[in-house]
Amino acid sequence: MEKTIVLRDNVSVSYEEYPQNKKANLVFIHGNSLDKSSFRYQKDVEANLYFLDLIGHGNSSHSEDPAENYNLLFYGELVADFIQKKELKNVILVGHSLGGHVAIHSLEFSTEIEGLFLFGTPPIRLPPNMPEAFLPSEIGGLFYQADISREQAMAMASLLDSEDAANEIVSSILNTDPNCRSHLLASVGEGKIRNEVDILQSTQIKTFLGIGAKDRLVNRAYLNSLMDLNLFEHRIHEFDAGHCPQLTNPSAFNSLLNQFIAHF
């Protein structure tokens, strides 16, 4: 069932919850220009499930102050607010792409987070090393461009390797607040970002780091350079999929997610 919760700065966040009387509480955070529907195949995962729309996405509100609200730090605070307002314990954040970066930033604002399940997310160093972490792509740049056409949205959906859900993904992209995309990029230049590698090296929280074998956005070689992090099973996990394994290979994705949950 879809619900709405009002968090800091009076922003309205849309979410779905599926309580299953389990110990672990999973909070799912979607990627740039997507929404909670990108996790529609994860509703049978063995935990209490919470699927969020970040502000500027899905059915959540659009910001009246995009320069202040569309950045990783504010998103991290929102996730922590959600955890606090819902009184969640034993929290595992499941973060896809942008959602993974948000999950890492959330650690600064919440003590209830016990695990991170990140995929399609190369942790960023400072100064921001985006060219090292991501593969060069003209289409990829559209995820940080305000106004886009339907044709450009279709190219973005194709880059995500989600042909089975292309129409819905295009709809999610076009529904995203254009200001969100442009301000996300600007916020990095303004320093509204933390050194994610440092955060993961200093935390005791177990971290799953995954990538699709056919991912055309994330630089696998860069991920391999981060093997000294506190990674689940001491390795980078690979999915037979592109950038969206939760959509294109949900069986393998859910299996690994359930394995990760079992360790908490």
Phi, psi and omega in degrees: 000133179279136180227172178229140177227140179262124182245197186304155183058021176060031177273146183257124182247127177271139180208162171239144178229144181224084179290138181228020179056042178252165179287314186279140174248115181262126175248118184263130182235119188280176181272175179302127177068013172253198176199186186296340179295343179290352176250027185293342179265008183253013188281357175254007177297145191275075178193174169281127193246136178226121182246120185255150162258117172299151178299144186088357183228157173054227181260009174283165182292157170268144185286141172273352179224070188301329180294334180264333191254336183264076177203164186295324181295314180294320177298320177299320177295321180297316179297318177296321176299317180299313179302317182291313183295326179274357178056047182272139172241170177049054186269134169242125178268129177252107187242125179255123173055242176308321180299330176291320177296319177299317180300316179298317179294333180297335181300333180290339190243356181220140176258003183268356183277124183249346181201154176235127175245097188249138177211143186068023185232103174274113181303133187266139171265169172244144354301154188309121183255049182303318180297334178279324186278332184242153176281145179294136182196122175296320180294320178303329179296338180295338179290354177237018178255137185296284185272131178224152178272170176298321179298319178293321177297323178294322177294322178296316179297321179294322178298329179285353177062049183232051185301330182290345182229026189303315183298316181291323178294318177300318179298318179296318180298313182290338180278346182288140177301119180305325179298332182295312182300311184291323181284332175300315179292315181299324183295330178295315178294335179273002176084015180273058183203146178256163174284101187290327178295317178299319180299313183290330178288330184269343183274154174265002183286133178292137184231123171270131178233117184233161178209146173285138181299334181250023179296126181255012179246318187265139179276106182299324179299323178294316178302320180298335180284355185253025185292348179278359176288166180280073188268145175301126181059017174057038179202164171274127182268139183245134176256148172278080186190179173266225184284345184237068182296335179294339179260317188266343176216060187296330180298310179293321180298310182295325178298313179293323178295317178296323176297318180296315181300324184297344181273003182245000000 
